[in-house]
Amino acid sequence: MVTAFAPLAWFVVGWLSLGGLFVLLGRTVDEGRRPRDGALIAASHGFGLFLAGVSWIHVSLSVFGGMPAAVAALATVLFCLLLSIFPALAGALYVRLAATGWLRRALLFAALWTFGEWLRGWVLTGFPWLSAGYAQTPPSPLAGYAPLLGVLGVSLASALVAALLSEVLRRWLTIDDCPARGWLRWCPALPLVGVALTLVAGQMLRELRWTQPVGEPTSVALLQGNVAQEMKWRPERFMESLRIYYQLARDHPAQLTILPETALPAFLDQVPGEYVDALQDLAQRQHGDLLLGVAVSEGHRKYFNSALSLGASGRQRYDKVHLVPFGEFVPPGFAWFMTMASIPMSDFTAGLPRQPPLSLAGQQVAVNICYEDVFGEEIIAALPAATLLLNISNVAWFGDSLAPAQHLQIARMRALESGRMMLRATNTGMTAIIGVDGRVHAVLPPFTRGALRGEVSGHAGATPYVRWGNWPVVVLTLLLMAVAGCRRSRADP
């Protein structure tokens, strides 16, 4: 299933993988086995997905975090086992609730898989990475459901298509065994119609535009310094980092210039004042603004992972709200873990929720930092006031792994959900400009130094997802589970 996600993005494989899981769980029901058997099957699927799909966690802990390789491997395995609890719950409930009828089973499977992903997205601060819907960015026809129902709605449609395709295949392989009178009911065309309707509806929805451009286009320059993670925090390399980003900003003027997360590897009060003034002058010469990632200290052990603007619009700041456990804050009782890992600036304070968009270069910019753009319902908190989405990241922590491409795909889903263009400025890749349709307009090659220049348009209006968030999908999945449970209880002796 990992191949369904970026960088390969073979989205059809996602349907085949979930379809295989649907078949295995169906056999478990038909053989009269227990819910724990369904939990084991689904947990095995989930464990394989996570162990392969987020293997980059081991890279960040061992290669860049300084943790012993064996301990980092154990921590990664335990983390993936923890994530596997959510598909295990879905598998157990499926075996417990599944009644007869191929359509009811398909709907129940899709509902339970999606409900498990929703739980994974908020329990223990959440980790919604590799939700099935992320594999369905364009050109998948299911991308059309994103502005309506968000990535969870796309997951629901994807799991439904997977289950229906499995039913088509099952009927096709056993067509000779069906009774003549029951041929019409048995015909593979029936579930195939469901697949076709789901895909066609999604494709038609892709043609709709829920938001409209406003104002004049804005020129942007997204800077990618490509400063090696193992060098970034060395004191002797500090001035070189400052020089790299100053030269990139000077040589690629734009109305809005963006530097990535922690582009300046120090607290703001440790950065030479003349350097900050020089960046301010560069922005004002363009009658525009410059946004940079930098840590800010406010005393009393309050440290923020921030984005600070300089230029014509005056100084403004966004503080990261959704911090990464173990990377940006230490959960209670885990100080020993951080002792083993050498992660600079790993004890931040969360910013205030619902911070207003920043007014930059004539745009209202909803800023999010690194991992925050994984949480779609948090991103839409700044909408519809914001006209543009902006993510600054430092994915150098994960080296040459699957993480940068997966993160770019997640950003594409945020653009689809919100009907806003998304800008991404990263240290090592993937720095990109993404359109409201989720397509990448331009991207810098990873592990190169340069600036991505282009023109972007602000957008106004609100998609249904911006208005309602995840709740329509959550309610729908609960209703489907309740209906299945009622039918199962009536069927039980």
Secondary structure, DSSP 8 states (H G I E B T S, - for coil): -GGGSTTT--HHHHHHHHHHHHHHHHHHHHTT--HHHHHHHHHHHHHHHHHHHTTHHHIIIIIIT---HHHHHHHHHHHHHHHTHHHHHHHHHHHHH--S-HHHHHHHHHHHHHHHHHHHTTGGG---TT-GGGGG-TTSGGGGGHHHHHHHHHHHHHHHHHHHHHHHHHHHHTGGGS-STTHHHH-THHHHHHHHHHHHHHHHHHT---SEEEEEEEEEEEEE----HHHHT-GGGHHHHHHHHHHHHHHS--SEEE--TTSEEEEGGGS-HHHHHHHHHHHHHTTSEEEEEEEEE-STT-EEEEEEEEETT--EEEE--S--BTTTB--TT-HHHHHHS--SS-------SS---EEETTEEEEEEEGGGGG-HHHHGGGTTT-SEEEEEE-GGGG-SSSHHHHHHHHHHHHHHHHTS-EEEEESSS--EEE-TTS-EEEE--TT--EEEEEEEEEEES--HHHHHTTHHHHHHHHHHHHHHHHHHHHH--
